[in-house]
Amino acid sequence: MLATTLAGVVSISAAAVFSFTLLARIVEPLVSLSVGIMLSTSLLHALPEAFESHADPRTLFATLLAGLLAFFMLEKLAIMRHSHHHEGDGHHHAHGHDKREAGKAGWMILVGDGMHNFTDGILIAAAFLADPHLGIVTGVAIIAHEIPQEIGDFIVLLNAGFSRTRAYVYNLLCSLLAVAGGLLGYFTLDRASNLIPYVLVFASSGFIYIAVSDLMPQMQRRATLRETVPQVLLIGLGVCIVLFLTAGGHAEHGH
């Protein structure tokens, strides 16, 4: 319980301090950093871990497809709700509309982040049951890979129009799912461990969908070379951050 709570609180608080003090004034350009973090977390960390399990690859791919379609429908419902709310108001939404559209990504990333935290809780429980020392090391490794991911989340939420307090509170609530995952993993470890690959894949589908469907289109509106070069560099930086901070976690998990 202590390890799962600390893993969430420490990673989110560290990411919030860094995001709000150093990144808040340049949130829009750092959407590129968030894209690099989310795609690399999903494609280079979570998905490989899921496919290295004994789960059927066809079922995992089916879960990925279901996740992508689920997030598509979630976004579609948000668009329909927004369109109905503004139907016939006679106003144009050139600038404010973009921020409201970005708001959809904010809610979707909270769903994906909650699923990811739930999985982290199960992993911490499994490690503690195997060896308390391994549990502590696993908790530290999870904090390390959560910090860059949470920075990416905060960037998306601030870009989506969330206030700093609101973004922090919602992320903190999502972190409590790590405690729920830890409890589930402790009491039903065998069945819960079998679910880990599918939870990882579903959470990854959310990060991939948000990055490709919502954030990258925003970046494509800035088409000059002067604007594109920083975008590419920041995506690369996001990938490097995840690779560096998850290297220890891969070693500890034997990947």
Secondary structure, 3 states (H helix, E strand, C coil): CHHHHHHHHHHHHHHHHHHHHHHHHHCCCCHHHHHHHHHHHHHHHHHHHHHCCCCCHHHHHHHHHHHHHHHHHHHHHHHHHHHHHCCCCCCCCCCHHHHHHHHHHHHHHHHHHHHHHHHHHHHHHHHHHHCHHHHHHHHHHHHHHHHHHHHHHHHHHHHCCCCHHHHHHHHHHHHHHHHHHHHHHHHCHHHHHHHHHHHHHHHHHHHHHHHHHHHHHHHHCCCCHHHHHHHHHHHHHHHHHHHHHHHHHHHHHCC
